[in-house]
Amino acid sequence: MHLFTYGTLVFPEVWKRIAVRKFEGERATLRGFSIYRVKDAVFPGIVRSCVEDYVTGMLYRDLDGETLFELDAYESDFYLRETVQVTLEDGEEVECQAYLVPDSRRELLTDEPWDAQWFAEHKLEKYLNGV
């Protein structure tokens, strides 16, 4: 199974603490979604939005069951893992799965877009100490 990640899992330091094995990531874009900060948290969630919106992240291919189990535990039941289609930098489109915030939990997200650079500069180190 292929997995599109965004948010904390695009950082190699976080990925290697969660994933059982090493996988090479590829930059990818998920269209028709927006990324927001979760209320009272430093991590994000993505929700379906208008077709012009998009989320950038990483695609990891051919995840094994053990790694997927660890990722499901990390993401918890806050998210639903659903099938989506991403576009790679070379234009290739790939069907994969991603952890989405279901519409029934949209109120748990702020209206503030999540900023990966801000997270890296201000929260990553503290976040890693808690993982």
N, C-alpha and C positions, 0 to 999 in steps of 0.2 A: 504494500500500500504506500502511496505517496502522500506527503503531508505538507501543507502550506502553513508556515508559522509567521507570526508578526509579534510585535511587542517584545517581551522579555526573551522569548526563545530565538530571536534573531541575533542575540549576543552569544558568541561562542562560549564565554565564561559560564553562562547560564545553561546553555545546551549540554555542555559536557558534564554538568552536575546532575542532569536529569536523564539523558539518554544512556542506555546501557552500552551501546557501541558507537563508533565514530561513523558519521555519514557526511558526505560532501554536500554542502548546500549550494543552491543556485538562486540568484536574485530573480524575483518573480513579482508580478502585479496581479491583484485581484480586483476586478472592476465591478462596480455596482454595490460597493460596501464602503462604510465609513468606520473610522477608528476613534474611540473615545476613552477617556480615563474612567475607570470604575470608581464609584463614590467611595471616599475614605480609603483609597488605595493608590499605589503608584503604578499599577499595571493596567493594561487596557482590555477592552473587548471590542469586537467588531459586530456590526449589524448591517443588514441589507439597507440600501439607500438608493439614491437616484443613479441612473446609468453613468453620469459624468464623474461620479465619485470613484475613488480607488484607494486601495491599501497596498503598500509595498511590503515585501517580506522575503522569506527564504522558502524554497521548495526542497524538501528532503525526499529522496526516492527510495523505494523498496525497503521500508521499515519492517523489521521483524516483529513478531508478536511480543517478545519480551520488552523491547523498546517501546512499543505502542502501549503496553500495560503501564509502564512507568510514566509515560506522557499523560495517559488518561488519569492516573492518580494525581499527578502534578496539577493538571487543569481542573480536576474535581468535577462535581456535577453542576457547577455553575455554568459551564459551557455545554453545548451539544456539538458533537463531531458530525459534520455534514459534508456531503460531496459538493465540490465547487470546481470551477475551471479557472486556471491562472494562465497568464502569458509570460513567457520567459523573455529575456532581453533580445534574443534572436528572432522573436515573433512566434516561436512554437507555443501552441496551446496544450496544456496538460490537465487532465482530470485528476483531481486529488481530493483530499479531505482537509478540513480546517475546523478549528474550534470557534464556534459562533455563539454569540449571546442570543438566546431565543427572544422573540418578540415579547413573551410573557415576563421577561426580566429586564426589559429596556429601561425601566425606571431606576435600575441599579447603576446605570451609567450617567455620568455628567454630560453636559453639552459641550464640554471642553475637549477639543481634539487632543489625543495623546501624542507627545513629542518625544521621539526616540533620542534625539540629541540631548534634550533637557534631562531625560532619565539617565543617560550615560554620564553626564557631567555632575548630576546632583544626587542620584539615588542608587545607581548600580552597585557601588561598593557596599552600601548598607543592605541592599536587597540580597546580595550574595552571602552576606554574613547570616541572613535569616533563612536561606534555602538549605 
